[in-house]
């Protein structure tokens, strides 16, 4: 089976783990949040990985950077939703801290990838 170049990126791998952790956390959310926080949080988290993958496939460096910026925006959207979820007691302190650490790691890796692309 062929491995696509985005699959080798550490930022994509970390983002994928982040999505999986989000899915574990939202299982405990109230049913009434199914079309609110739960839906928004999963869509935003998935958007991070998808934009990294899609951007990596672009030939133009400008387009690649644009998709990294979109991924970063989606990551910040998830952070906002995680903070709200924590304050509503939908996630506990440990889950919150784990998610925040992953946000920091992904953010740093996205910024590093963006700088790398811009230097090419």
N, C-alpha and C positions, 0 to 999 in steps of 0.2 A: 504494500500500500504506500502511495506517495505521501510524503510529509510536505505540507505547504509552508512557505517561509514564515508566515505569521505564527505558526504552531511552535516555532523555535524561540520566539521572543519571550523573555522572562516576564515582561509586563503583561503579555496575553495570558501566560500560565497563571500568574498571580491573580489576574482579573477573573479568570475562570474559577479559581478556588474561592474567590470573594462571592461570586454568583452562587456557588453551591452552599456557602455558609449562610447567605441571605435566605435561600430556600429552606434551610433547616430552621432558621429563626422565625420565619413567617408562619410556620406550621402552628405556632402557638397564638397567633394573632386572633382576635375575635372574628367570628364569621361575618359580622357586619362590615368589617374592613376589607372584605374580598374585592370590592370594586373601588376601594379608596387607597389607603396606604399600601396594602399588599400588592395590588396591581401596579401602582405607580413605582414602587420600590423594585419589583422584579423587572419591569420594563426598562427602567433606568440602568439597573445593574447589567442586564443583558446588553444594553446599548453600548456600554463601555467595551466589552469584548468584541462586539460586532464592528464597531467603528475602528478599533485597532486592526482587525482582520481586513476590513474593506480598505482602509487607508494604506495598509501595507501592499495592497495589490495595485495601487495607482502608479503610473509611470512618472507623473509630474511631482517634483519635490514639494511644490506649493500645495498640491492636493493632499499629499501625505501629511503635511503639517496641519492642514485644515481638519483632517479626520482625527488627528491626535488632539486638537483643540476641542472638537466635538466630544471625544471620549472623556476628556478632562471635565467638560461641562456636565456630562452625564454622571461622572463620579461625584462631583460636588452636589448634584441633585440627590444622589443616594445618601450622601452625608447629611444633608438637611432632613431627609426622611428618617434616617436612623436616629438623629437627635430627637425628633418629634416622637418616634416610636419608644425611645428610652424614657422620655419625659411622661409618656402615657402609660409607662410600666408594661409595655408589650414585649420588651426585651430586658434582660437583667444586666447588671453591672459588668459581669464577665463577658457576655456577648457584645455589649456596647464597646468595651475596651478592645476586644479582638477585631471587631469591625473597624474601629477607628485606626488601629495599627495597620490593617490592610489598606485602608484609604490612604494613609501616609505613605506606605510602601508603593502603592500604585501611582500615587501622585508624583513621587520622586522619580519613578521609572518612566512615567510619561514625559516629565520634564527633561529627563536625560535623553530619551529617544528623540524628542523634538529638537533638542540642541544638536544631537548627532546628525539628524536629517538636514538641519539648516546649514551645517558646516560642509555638506557635500557639494 
